[in-house]
Amino acid sequence: MATRYLSSRGGSYDCSFESAVIQGLAQDGGLFLPQDIPTIPDEWSNDWYNWSFEKLAFQIFSLYISTSEIPSKDLWEIITKTYAVPTVFRSPQVTPLVTLDEEKQLYLLELFHGPTFAFKDVALQVLGNLFEYFLVRKNGNKPEAERDHLTVVGATSGDTGSAAIYGLRGKKDVSIVIMHPDGKISPIQEAQMTSVLDKNVQNLAVSGTFDDCQDFVKALFGDEEIKKTHQLAAVNSINMARILAQISYHAFSVGSLIRDGRITSSSKVKVVIPSGNFGDALAGYFAKRMGFPISRLVIATNENDILDRFWKTGYYETKPIHGPQANGGFSEDGAKAHSDGVQETYSPAMDILISSNFERLLWYLAFEVYGSGSVDEKREIAGQKVKGWLSELKSNGGFGVEQSFLSAARTDFESERVSNQETIDMIRKQYCSHTPAANTDASSGTTGTTHNGKYILDPHSAVGVVAAQRSIERAPPPETHHIALATAHPAKFAAAVEKALQAEEDFKFEDLLPEQFIGLDKLPRRKLLVKKEDGIEGLRELIRKIVPRTERKER
């Protein structure tokens, strides 16, 4: 079992799972990795695809966490609490698989049945429960004044913030502080965040851009003064616990096909992943390495295509775009809440310059391609390679890899780039198709994705379906099946959906709205305004006022 962790940059080894989760980042700035990727135990072989989502997730987590850290009974309680139906997730399957095109053997994995209607709920619900578990266990029966308290800090351009808040609301010994650019995220996303009034939740609206929010987060983690009074933790996509949850739904999707008799364990299944920060794609890679029946992974990018360019050319380089030519998304869908230099698109959650989780894949490929000698020596070489590439990325804006490395990267992956127009066209095309998903097995427990026997894609999911259709041309049925990931409910990005379907006579905006969204804009809200010009000093003092302290005694 892979129960110890190391840094992708070679500076930390033999770390516990708890350390990896609480720290988020290794001390050398690298990302935590399991020292080995475990494989499916033999005793699973004839049974795993019949397990419920909760049982499969529990078994997968168990391969990455020592029972000396989290006893099996406790882990099972964490998992069942996380994926409770209907109190947390609306679908009995948690992440159900639906059929988009029977003839083409194309399926859609719906990941939006959690509290905030986005794929991030699947991971952030479990991360919140793990934070609480570790803190409560550490504090035991200490009186309130003596308890350690964790302050989880994050910046958001939309979905991460709401999913993190819903994952941590009401947790004991943990507070969450989420910063968003004031007036620049979508109304639904802001309402989801600021209407959560739990005492341990603080929403800070920053008078600036998403980059300013991120700068504040980085400054806090580097601020020695705040560390005297608060123990900080991160909640972004690089946390290892989030990857484990994402592995679980990759495995569950292919298991669903086996259980339904559509494939066997030796069938070819390609998984198509709308990609921004590469977390879902990395989890798919882990699932494949573990032995789940995934033949290849298809990376689907929008016009922010750093990943597609890497797989096409072997060069990983940012290409910032500034001024009017960067425009292209809808402000009401959150397109203005991005990092400086990205191309605005109709799929704003994928509008990135750099994919944060890609560093982990670089390490595994470097270990495979360049490593020689003992396992420890190969790990050291891989860490040195990654550290060198990231230094080039920081100083030169990019780096290139050798052909042998690119060939290794292409063994498990291929990629596609999808334009804004192709995204809109696919939403319209899918709506006009009478797909099985709209009639029988779709969206169990969640309204708003089907209407009059028609299926409504959100723009991020549409990017994935465009890429899947192209992949089907290269690898057609019956030999190959395709699973595309549906990462968000269409109501979260209603402006793009309305643009695609405005000419359809039977479509109205109200058709998109799940019942949980109705009246959301009228709920009481709480947020605090933070002036960019107040700097880290002002932010530090605000946090000390509103978040419980963990006093650090001098040693």
C-alpha positions as CSV (number, residue, x, y, z in Angstrom):
1,M,0.0,0.0,0.0
2,A,1.1,3.6,-0.7
3,T,0.8,5.0,2.7
4,R,3.8,7.4,2.8
5,Y,4.3,10.5,0.7
6,L,7.1,12.5,-0.9
7,S,7.5,15.8,-2.7
8,S,7.5,16.2,-6.5
9,R,10.6,18.4,-6.1
10,G,12.7,16.0,-4.1
11,G,12.8,18.0,-0.8
12,S,10.5,15.9,1.4
13,Y,10.2,12.1,1.9
14,D,8.4,9.7,4.1
15,C,5.5,12.0,5.0
16,S,2.3,10.8,6.5
17,F,-1.1,11.2,4.8
18,E,-2.2,13.6,7.6
19,S,0.8,15.8,6.9
20,A,0.2,15.7,3.2
21,V,-3.5,16.7,3.8
22,I,-2.9,19.4,6.4
23,Q,0.1,21.0,4.7
24,G,-1.2,20.8,1.2
25,L,2.2,21.9,-0.2
26,A,5.5,20.3,0.7
27,Q,8.1,22.5,2.4
28,D,10.1,22.8,-0.8
29,G,7.0,24.0,-2.7
30,G,6.4,20.7,-4.4
31,L,3.2,18.6,-4.5
32,F,2.8,15.5,-2.4
33,L,2.8,12.1,-4.2
34,P,2.3,8.6,-2.9
35,Q,5.7,6.9,-2.8
36,D,4.1,4.1,-4.9
37,I,0.8,3.9,-6.8
38,P,-0.9,0.8,-5.5
39,T,-2.5,-1.8,-7.8
40,I,-5.9,-3.4,-7.4
41,P,-5.6,-6.3,-4.9
42,D,-6.3,-9.7,-6.4
43,E,-9.2,-10.2,-4.0
44,W,-11.0,-7.3,-5.7
45,S,-11.0,-8.8,-9.2
46,N,-14.4,-10.3,-9.3
47,D,-16.3,-7.9,-7.1
48,W,-15.2,-4.3,-7.2
49,Y,-17.5,-3.2,-10.0
50,N,-20.5,-4.4,-8.0
51,W,-19.7,-2.1,-5.0
52,S,-21.6,1.0,-4.2
53,F,-19.8,4.3,-4.7
54,E,-19.2,4.6,-0.9
55,K,-17.6,1.1,-0.7
56,L,-15.4,1.6,-3.7
57,A,-14.2,5.0,-2.4
58,F,-13.5,3.5,1.0
59,Q,-11.5,0.6,-0.5
60,I,-9.5,3.0,-2.7
61,F,-8.8,5.4,0.2
62,S,-7.7,2.4,2.2
63,L,-4.9,1.7,-0.2
64,Y,-3.4,5.2,0.3
65,I,-3.9,5.6,4.1
66,S,-2.4,3.5,6.8
67,T,-4.8,2.1,9.4
68,S,-2.3,3.4,12.0
69,E,-3.3,6.9,10.8
70,I,-7.0,6.4,10.3
71,P,-8.4,3.1,11.5
72,S,-10.7,1.4,9.0
73,K,-13.8,2.0,11.2
74,D,-13.1,5.7,11.3
75,L,-12.4,5.9,7.6
76,W,-15.6,4.1,6.8
77,E,-17.5,6.6,8.9
78,I,-15.8,9.5,7.1
79,I,-16.7,8.1,3.7
80,T,-20.3,7.3,4.5
81,K,-20.8,10.7,6.1
82,T,-19.3,12.4,3.0
83,Y,-21.4,10.6,0.4
84,A,-24.7,10.3,2.3
85,V,-27.8,10.3,0.1
86,P,-29.9,12.4,0.0
87,T,-28.6,14.6,2.7
88,V,-25.3,15.5,0.9
89,F,-25.6,14.1,-2.6
90,R,-28.8,13.9,-4.5
91,S,-28.2,10.8,-6.7
92,P,-28.3,7.3,-5.2
93,Q,-25.2,6.5,-7.3
94,V,-23.4,9.8,-6.2
95,T,-21.8,10.1,-9.6
96,P,-24.2,8.3,-12.0
97,L,-23.2,7.3,-15.6
98,V,-25.7,8.1,-18.3
99,T,-25.8,7.2,-22.0
100,L,-25.4,10.1,-24.5
101,D,-25.1,8.0,-27.7
102,E,-25.9,4.3,-27.7
103,E,-24.6,3.7,-31.2
104,K,-21.3,5.5,-30.6
105,Q,-20.9,3.9,-27.1
106,L,-20.6,7.4,-25.6
107,Y,-21.4,7.9,-21.9
108,L,-21.5,10.9,-19.6
109,L,-20.3,10.7,-16.0
110,E,-22.4,13.2,-14.1
111,L,-20.4,14.8,-11.3
112,F,-22.7,17.6,-10.3
113,H,-25.1,16.0,-7.8
114,G,-23.4,17.5,-4.7
115,P,-24.4,20.6,-2.7
116,T,-23.0,23.2,-5.1
117,F,-23.7,21.3,-8.4
118,A,-20.1,21.0,-9.5
119,F,-17.6,18.1,-9.6
120,K,-15.5,19.7,-6.8
121,D,-18.1,18.7,-4.3
122,V,-17.1,15.0,-4.6
123,A,-13.6,15.9,-3.3
124,L,-14.1,18.9,-1.1
125,Q,-16.8,17.2,1.0
126,V,-14.3,14.5,2.0
127,L,-11.5,17.0,2.5
128,G,-13.7,18.9,5.0
129,N,-14.4,15.8,6.9
130,L,-10.7,14.8,7.0
131,F,-9.7,18.3,8.3
132,E,-12.3,18.0,11.1
133,Y,-11.3,14.4,11.9
134,F,-7.6,15.3,12.3
135,L,-8.2,18.4,14.4
136,V,-10.8,16.9,16.7
137,R,-8.6,13.8,17.3
138,K,-5.7,16.1,18.1
139,N,-7.6,18.2,20.5
140,G,-9.4,15.5,22.3
141,N,-11.2,16.8,25.4
142,K,-9.2,20.1,25.7
143,P,-11.3,23.1,26.8
144,E,-12.2,25.5,24.0
145,A,-9.5,28.0,24.9
146,E,-6.7,25.4,24.6
147,R,-7.8,23.7,21.4
148,D,-5.8,23.9,18.2
149,H,-7.7,25.5,15.4
150,L,-7.1,25.2,11.7
151,T,-7.8,28.2,9.4
152,V,-8.3,27.1,5.8
153,V,-7.6,29.9,3.3
154,G,-8.4,30.0,-0.4
155,A,-8.9,32.3,-3.4
156,T,-11.7,31.5,-5.8
157,S,-12.9,32.6,-9.2
158,G,-16.2,30.7,-8.5
159,D,-16.8,27.0,-8.0
160,T,-13.8,26.2,-5.7
161,G,-15.0,28.7,-3.2
162,S,-18.6,27.5,-2.9
163,A,-17.6,23.8,-2.9
164,A,-15.0,24.5,-0.2
165,I,-17.4,26.4,1.9
166,Y,-20.0,23.7,1.7
167,G,-17.4,21.1,2.5
168,L,-16.2,22.9,5.7
169,R,-19.3,24.7,7.0
170,G,-20.1,23.8,10.6
171,K,-16.9,21.7,11.1
172,K,-15.5,21.7,14.6
173,D,-12.0,23.2,15.2
174,V,-11.8,24.4,11.5
175,S,-12.6,27.8,10.0
176,I,-12.6,28.7,6.3
177,V,-11.7,32.1,4.8
178,I,-12.4,32.4,1.0
179,M,-11.5,35.5,-1.0
180,H,-13.2,36.4,-4.3
181,P,-12.8,39.4,-6.6
182,D,-15.7,41.7,-5.7
183,G,-18.3,41.9,-8.4
184,K,-16.5,39.6,-10.8
185,I,-17.8,36.1,-10.0
186,S,-21.2,34.8,-11.3
187,P,-24.3,35.8,-9.2
188,I,-25.1,32.1,-8.5
189,Q,-21.6,31.4,-7.3
190,E,-21.6,34.5,-5.1
191,A,-25.0,33.7,-3.7
192,Q,-24.0,30.1,-2.9
193,M,-20.9,31.3,-1.0
194,T,-22.2,34.3,0.9
195,S,-25.6,32.8,1.9
196,V,-23.7,30.3,4.1
197,L,-23.9,31.9,7.5
198,D,-22.2,29.3,9.7
199,K,-19.9,30.9,12.3
200,N,-16.8,29.2,10.9
201,V,-17.3,30.6,7.3
202,Q,-15.9,33.9,6.3
203,N,-16.3,35.4,2.8
204,L,-14.0,38.2,1.9
205,A,-14.8,40.3,-1.2
206,V,-11.5,41.8,-2.5
207,S,-11.5,45.1,-4.4
208,G,-9.4,43.8,-7.2
209,T,-8.9,40.8,-9.5
210,F,-8.6,37.1,-8.9
211,D,-4.8,37.6,-9.1
212,D,-5.0,40.0,-6.2
213,C,-6.9,37.3,-4.2
214,Q,-4.2,34.7,-5.0
215,D,-1.5,37.2,-4.0
216,F,-3.2,37.7,-0.7
217,V,-3.3,33.9,-0.1
218,K,0.4,33.6,-1.0
219,A,1.3,36.5,1.3
220,L,-0.6,35.0,4.2
221,F,1.2,31.7,3.9
222,G,4.5,33.5,3.8
223,D,3.6,35.9,6.7
224,E,5.5,35.0,9.9
225,E,3.2,37.2,12.0
226,I,-0.1,35.4,11.1
227,K,1.6,32.1,11.9
228,K,2.0,33.2,15.5
229,T,-1.7,33.2,16.0
230,H,-3.2,31.0,13.2
231,Q,-2.4,27.6,11.7
232,L,-3.1,27.9,8.0
233,A,-4.1,25.2,5.5
234,A,-4.9,25.3,1.8
235,V,-8.0,23.9,0.0
236,N,-7.0,24.2,-3.6
237,S,-6.9,21.4,-6.3
238,I,-3.4,20.2,-5.4
239,N,-4.5,18.6,-2.1
240,M,-3.8,14.9,-2.2
241,A,-7.1,14.0,-0.6
242,R,-9.0,15.5,-3.5
243,I,-7.1,13.3,-5.9
244,L,-8.2,10.2,-4.0
245,A,-11.8,11.2,-4.3
246,Q,-11.4,11.8,-8.0
247,I,-9.8,8.4,-8.5
248,S,-13.0,6.9,-7.0
249,Y,-15.3,8.3,-9.6
250,H,-13.1,7.2,-12.5
251,A,-13.2,3.7,-11.1
252,F,-16.9,3.9,-10.4
253,S,-17.6,4.9,-14.0
254,V,-15.9,2.0,-15.7
255,G,-17.3,-0.3,-13.0
256,S,-20.8,0.9,-14.0
257,L,-20.2,-0.3,-17.6
258,I,-19.0,-3.7,-16.4
259,R,-21.9,-4.0,-14.0
260,D,-24.4,-3.2,-16.7
261,G,-22.8,-5.7,-19.1
262,R,-21.7,-3.1,-21.6
263,I,-18.0,-4.0,-21.3
264,T,-15.7,-6.6,-19.8
265,S,-12.6,-6.0,-17.8
266,S,-10.5,-6.3,-21.0
267,S,-12.5,-3.8,-23.1
268,K,-11.1,-0.6,-24.3
269,V,-12.5,2.5,-22.5
270,K,-11.2,6.0,-23.2
271,V,-12.0,8.6,-20.6
272,V,-12.4,12.2,-21.8
273,I,-11.7,15.0,-19.3
274,P,-12.4,18.7,-19.6
275,S,-9.1,20.0,-18.1
276,G,-7.9,23.1,-16.4
277,N,-5.7,22.4,-13.4
278,F,-5.3,18.7,-14.4
279,G,-6.7,17.2,-11.1
280,D,-9.3,15.0,-12.8
281,A,-6.8,13.9,-15.5
282,L,-4.2,13.0,-12.9
283,A,-6.8,11.0,-11.0
284,G,-7.6,9.2,-14.2
285,Y,-3.9,8.4,-14.6
286,F,-3.8,7.0,-11.1
287,A,-6.9,4.9,-11.8
288,K,-5.3,3.5,-14.9
289,R,-2.0,2.8,-13.2
290,M,-3.9,1.0,-10.4
291,G,-5.4,-1.4,-12.9
292,F,-8.9,-0.1,-13.5
293,P,-9.9,-0.8,-17.2
294,I,-9.1,2.6,-18.8
295,S,-7.2,2.3,-22.1
296,R,-6.4,6.0,-22.6
297,L,-7.2,9.5,-21.3
298,V,-8.2,12.3,-23.6
299,I,-7.4,15.8,-22.3
300,A,-9.9,18.4,-23.6
301,T,-8.9,22.0,-23.3
302,N,-10.7,25.2,-24.3
303,E,-8.7,28.0,-26.0
304,N,-6.4,28.2,-23.0
305,D,-4.6,25.2,-24.4
306,I,-1.2,24.9,-22.6
307,L,-1.9,21.1,-22.1
308,D,-3.0,20.5,-25.7
309,R,0.1,22.3,-26.9
310,F,2.3,20.2,-24.7
311,W,1.0,16.9,-26.1
312,K,1.2,18.2,-29.6
313,T,4.7,19.7,-29.5
314,G,6.5,18.7,-26.2
315,Y,6.7,22.3,-25.1
316,Y,4.9,23.5,-22.0
317,E,4.8,27.3,-22.1
318,T,2.4,30.0,-21.1
319,K,1.2,32.4,-23.8
320,P,-0.5,35.3,-22.0
321,I,-3.1,37.3,-23.9
322,H,-3.8,40.9,-22.8
323,G,-6.2,43.6,-23.9
324,P,-9.4,43.4,-25.9
325,Q,-8.3,40.2,-27.6
326,A,-8.5,38.4,-24.3
327,N,-12.2,39.0,-24.1
328,G,-14.6,36.2,-25.0
329,G,-16.6,35.0,-22.1
330,F,-19.7,36.1,-20.1
331,S,-19.2,38.2,-17.0
332,E,-22.4,36.8,-15.6
333,D,-20.8,33.3,-15.8
334,G,-17.7,34.5,-14.0
335,A,-15.4,35.0,-17.0
336,K,-14.0,38.2,-15.5
337,A,-12.8,36.4,-12.4
338,H,-9.7,34.9,-13.9
339,S,-5.9,35.2,-13.7
340,D,-4.4,37.9,-15.8
341,G,-3.3,36.8,-19.2
342,V,-5.9,34.1,-19.9
343,Q,-8.2,34.0,-22.9
344,E,-11.7,34.4,-21.6
345,T,-14.0,31.6,-22.8
346,Y,-17.5,30.2,-22.3
347,S,-16.0,27.6,-20.0
348,P,-14.4,29.9,-17.4
349,A,-13.4,27.2,-14.8
350,M,-10.9,26.0,-17.4
351,D,-9.4,29.4,-18.1
352,I,-5.9,28.9,-16.8
353,L,-2.3,29.7,-17.8
354,I,-0.6,26.9,-15.9
355,S,-2.1,23.5,-14.8
356,S,-1.1,23.1,-11.1
357,N,-1.5,19.3,-10.9
358,F,0.5,18.7,-14.1
359,E,3.7,18.8,-11.9
360,R,2.7,15.4,-10.5
361,L,2.5,13.7,-13.9
362,L,5.9,15.2,-14.8
363,W,7.4,13.5,-11.8
364,Y,6.0,10.1,-12.6
365,L,7.1,10.3,-16.2
366,A,10.6,11.5,-15.2
367,F,10.8,8.6,-12.8
368,E,10.0,6.3,-15.7
369,V,12.1,7.9,-18.4
370,Y,15.2,9.2,-16.6
371,G,15.5,7.2,-13.5
372,S,18.3,4.7,-13.0
373,G,19.8,2.8,-10.1
374,S,17.9,2.1,-6.9
375,V,14.3,3.4,-6.3
376,D,15.6,6.1,-4.1
377,E,18.1,7.3,-6.8
378,K,15.3,7.3,-9.4
379,R,13.1,9.4,-7.1
380,E,15.9,11.8,-6.6
381,I,16.5,12.2,-10.3
382,A,12.8,12.7,-11.0
383,G,12.6,15.4,-8.3
384,Q,15.6,17.2,-9.8
385,K,14.1,17.1,-13.3
386,V,10.8,18.5,-12.1
387,K,12.5,21.2,-10.1
388,G,14.6,22.2,-13.1
389,W,11.6,22.4,-15.4
390,L,9.6,24.5,-13.0
391,S,12.5,26.8,-12.6
392,E,12.5,27.3,-16.4
393,L,8.8,27.8,-16.4
394,K,9.2,30.6,-13.8
395,S,12.1,32.3,-15.4
396,N,11.5,31.7,-19.1
397,G,7.7,31.1,-19.3
398,G,8.1,27.5,-20.4
399,F,10.2,24.5,-21.1
400,G,10.6,21.7,-23.6
401,V,11.0,17.9,-23.1
402,E,12.9,15.4,-25.1
403,Q,11.2,13.1,-27.6
404,S,11.6,10.1,-25.3
405,F,9.7,11.9,-22.5
406,L,7.0,13.1,-24.9
407,S,6.5,9.6,-26.2
408,A,6.1,8.4,-22.6
409,A,3.5,11.1,-22.1
410,R,1.6,10.0,-25.2
411,T,1.4,6.4,-24.0
412,D,-1.6,7.0,-21.8
413,F,-2.8,10.5,-23.0
414,E,-3.9,12.3,-26.1
415,S,-5.4,15.8,-26.3
416,E,-7.9,18.0,-28.1
417,R,-8.5,21.8,-28.2
418,V,-12.0,23.0,-28.4
419,S,-13.0,26.6,-29.4
420,N,-15.8,28.8,-28.0
421,Q,-17.9,28.3,-31.1
422,E,-17.5,24.5,-31.0
423,T,-18.6,24.6,-27.4
424,I,-21.8,26.5,-28.2
425,D,-22.5,24.4,-31.2
426,M,-22.2,21.2,-29.1
427,I,-24.6,22.4,-26.4
428,R,-27.1,23.2,-29.2
429,K,-26.5,19.9,-31.1
430,Q,-26.9,17.8,-27.9
431,Y,-30.1,19.6,-27.0
432,C,-31.5,18.9,-30.4
433,S,-30.7,15.2,-30.1
434,H,-33.1,12.9,-28.4
435,T,-30.5,11.1,-26.4
436,P,-31.2,8.2,-24.0
437,A,-29.8,10.2,-21.1
438,A,-32.7,12.6,-21.3
439,N,-35.3,9.9,-21.1
440,T,-34.2,7.1,-18.7
441,D,-31.2,7.3,-16.6
442,A,-30.3,11.0,-16.4
443,S,-29.7,13.3,-13.5
444,S,-31.2,11.2,-10.8
445,G,-32.1,13.5,-8.0
446,T,-31.2,16.7,-9.8
447,T,-33.5,18.7,-12.0
448,G,-32.5,21.1,-14.8
449,T,-30.4,19.0,-17.1
450,T,-33.2,17.6,-19.2
451,H,-36.2,19.2,-20.8
452,N,-38.8,17.7,-23.1
453,G,-36.7,14.6,-23.7
454,K,-33.6,16.7,-24.4
455,Y,-30.3,16.9,-22.5
456,I,-28.6,20.2,-21.6
457,L,-24.8,20.3,-21.3
458,D,-22.9,23.0,-19.4
459,P,-20.1,24.5,-21.4
460,H,-17.3,22.7,-19.7
461,S,-19.0,19.3,-20.2
462,A,-19.6,20.4,-23.9
463,V,-15.8,20.8,-24.3
464,G,-15.4,17.2,-23.2
465,V,-18.1,15.9,-25.5
466,V,-16.6,17.7,-28.6
467,A,-13.3,16.0,-27.8
468,A,-15.0,12.7,-27.3
469,Q,-16.7,12.9,-30.7
470,R,-13.3,13.5,-32.3
471,S,-11.8,10.6,-30.4
472,I,-14.6,8.3,-31.5
473,E,-13.6,9.0,-35.1
474,R,-10.1,7.7,-34.4
475,A,-11.3,4.8,-32.2
476,P,-14.8,3.9,-33.2
477,P,-17.2,1.3,-31.7
478,P,-17.6,-1.5,-31.2
479,E,-13.9,-1.9,-30.1
480,T,-13.9,1.2,-27.9
481,H,-16.2,2.9,-25.4
482,H,-15.9,6.5,-24.4
483,I,-16.8,8.2,-21.0
484,A,-16.9,12.0,-20.9
485,L,-16.9,13.8,-17.6
486,A,-19.8,16.3,-16.9
487,T,-18.3,18.6,-14.4
488,A,-21.1,21.2,-13.7
489,H,-24.8,21.7,-13.8
490,P,-25.8,24.0,-16.8
491,A,-27.6,26.5,-14.5
492,K,-24.2,27.5,-13.1
493,F,-23.2,28.8,-16.6
494,A,-26.6,29.9,-17.8
495,A,-25.4,32.7,-20.1
496,A,-23.4,30.4,-22.3
497,V,-26.3,27.9,-22.4
498,E,-28.8,30.6,-23.2
499,K,-26.5,31.8,-26.1
500,A,-26.5,28.3,-27.4
501,L,-30.2,27.6,-27.1
502,Q,-31.7,31.1,-27.6
503,A,-33.2,30.0,-31.0
504,E,-34.9,26.9,-29.6
505,E,-38.6,27.7,-29.2
506,D,-39.2,25.3,-26.4
507,F,-36.3,26.5,-24.2
508,K,-36.6,29.0,-21.4
509,F,-34.0,30.0,-18.8
510,E,-36.3,28.7,-16.0
511,D,-36.0,25.2,-17.5
512,L,-32.4,25.1,-16.3
513,L,-33.0,26.0,-12.7
514,P,-32.9,23.2,-10.1
515,E,-35.2,23.8,-7.2
516,Q,-32.2,24.5,-4.9
517,F,-31.4,27.6,-7.0
518,I,-34.9,29.2,-6.8
519,G,-34.9,31.9,-4.2
520,L,-31.1,31.7,-3.6
521,D,-30.7,35.3,-4.5
522,K,-33.1,36.3,-1.8
523,L,-31.4,34.6,1.1
524,P,-29.6,36.6,3.8
525,R,-25.9,37.0,3.0
526,R,-22.7,37.9,4.8
527,K,-19.4,39.1,3.3
528,L,-16.7,41.5,4.3
529,L,-15.1,43.9,2.0
530,V,-11.3,43.9,1.8
531,K,-9.4,46.8,0.2
532,K,-6.5,45.8,-2.0
533,E,-4.6,48.8,-0.8
534,D,-4.8,47.7,2.9
535,G,-2.3,45.0,2.0
536,I,-1.2,42.0,4.1
537,E,-1.2,44.1,7.3
538,G,-4.9,44.9,7.0
539,L,-5.9,41.4,6.0
540,R,-3.9,39.9,8.9
541,E,-5.6,42.1,11.4
542,L,-9.1,41.3,9.9
543,I,-8.4,37.6,10.2
544,R,-7.3,37.9,13.8
545,K,-10.6,39.6,14.5
546,I,-13.0,37.2,12.9
547,V,-11.2,33.8,13.1
548,P,-10.4,31.9,16.4
549,R,-6.7,31.8,17.2
550,T,-4.2,29.0,17.8
551,E,-1.7,30.7,20.0
552,R,1.9,29.7,19.3
553,K,4.0,29.6,22.4
554,E,7.7,30.5,22.1
555,R,9.9,27.4,22.4
